Amino acid sequence: MTKERAITIARGDGIGPEIMDATLKILEHAGAKIQPEFIDIGEKIYLSGNSSGIPDEAWDSLRRTKVFFKGPITTPQGGGYKSLNVTIRKTLGLYANVRPNVSYAPFVETKHPNMDLVIIRENEEDLYAGIEHQQTPEVVQCLKLITRPGSEKIVRYAFEYAKKNNRKKVTCFTKDNIMKLTDGLFHKVFREVAEEYPEIETEHWIIDIGMAKIADTPQDFDVIVMPNLYGDIASDVAAQITGSVGLAGSANIGDQVAMFEAIHGSAPDIAGKGIANPSGLINGAIMMLVHIGQPEVATRIHNAWLKTLEDGIHTGDIAKGASSVGTMAFAEAVIERLGQKPSTYTPVEYKQVEQTEDTAFHLSPAVKDRPKQDVVRELDGVDVFLFNNELTPDEIGQKLEELAGPEFKLAVITNRGVKVYPQGFPETFTTDHWRCRFECMENQGGNSNKEIIELLNRIHQADLETIKTENLYKFNGERGYSLGQGQ
Ligand code: NAD
């Protein structure tokens, strides 16, 4: 007999408590073996003065149970409140966001009746590393961090997901025609990992045309893996075009902990009315049941839920003018149908997934135990970023040529990535933020941090203001930095 599994549950804000109670009632009647530990997070906690929205005892429960079933949370308006979802994902290392997007025609109106795709979004890196700076009065920056282990974990997760769920194709979206190093690495890792799964078809699209294809012909996709920001946008577009954002659930998976929820928010406009659709949270619960090794319960609930939709029992967001039922009445209709299968929709059948001690998806040993790569790293130069709103590009260039010394040569000055020295165009718009690239002179000893510091000192003595530097490296003889436009 399946042992009861301890689960941490947050009812959430707005419609959260209503849809959570309805969903838990279905789980109980379906025979889910779970032992809930309820925690308080979200609006109430934020407003009590805790800017993270989650108290210490909630973390204790999450680290103990390792499974989190979460209702939607309201982030109060105004400054200072950190996004709880981002905090939970990053703190617990939930690197994979999994969002199935399925259309339910003919019972739920949609322009895309044959859609059944899963978006697997990297959850921790990219522009969401949250490293932003204002560097000059006119310029702010956000660092986009893509790592090899982070990319490998998510791409491997996508292929393993495809294999376990009998999916045929994995597509990768990046923008590596522009971001050749960051998105280029993600794409490269995708190609490398794909070789280990010859039975799965693979393809890659540049994100812009890829998104257009999702919006136009979503039925052409199966599993899609992508970096964080693209995944955030693509998964909302995909959910919307299935016909309703109220239907989809999502999983956030880490090596140790996993979190399951609906994709929608706390819908304050309909909170307390008893009319919210609990389907998104029900679908989150189904993913959770598969994850904790109760696939037969997941199967019963999923089939009963499909049958309920087929029988025309819909909440107001789906009913579109026809008569509708409330949250609890919908849940009761699902409960009545437990044990039944849909006749128009294809019935589902979940299989037991491989279990390890802590988690159902322990995928990262290959990443953790990866061999230390033998990389030869050579300093090749330095980009010195200056703040200047007085001198012309030629004036800065001439000063820096004199300061470069025998160790370095001033190669180029760019403004917003565009060459302005030597021989810039007068038409180029410039701000107060100048990137000055110095290359090491061979055999002149410019290839150490000591020489860079001395260069910075000379620049400082000449009354130019350095705001940051980036060292330029070659890795195994290959340039590890992009060229400036026009360089
Ligand atoms: P929302 O998803 O809460 O609501 C958007 C629209 O969809 C509203 O008209 C709402 O009534 C409707 N809707 C959403 N879920 C529904 C359901 N289950 N049944 C019927 N109708 C439903 O998005 P929002 O209004 O932008 O955000 C409200 C709050 O939710 C904000 O504080 C936001 O920060 C938060 N939020 C939380 C999460 C989360 O916890 N995962 C996700 C998104 C937004």
Boltz pocket constraint, residues with backbone or C-beta under 6 A from the ligand:
constraints:
  - pocket:
      binder: B
      contacts: [[A, 15], [A, 71], [A, 72], [A, 73], [A, 74], [A, 75], [A, 76], [A, 85], [A, 245], [A, 246], [A, 261], [A, 262], [A, 263], [A, 264], [A, 265], [A, 266], [A, 267], [A, 268], [A, 269], [A, 270], [A, 275], [A, 276], [A, 277], [A, 278], [A, 279], [A, 280], [A, 317]]
      max_distance: 6.0
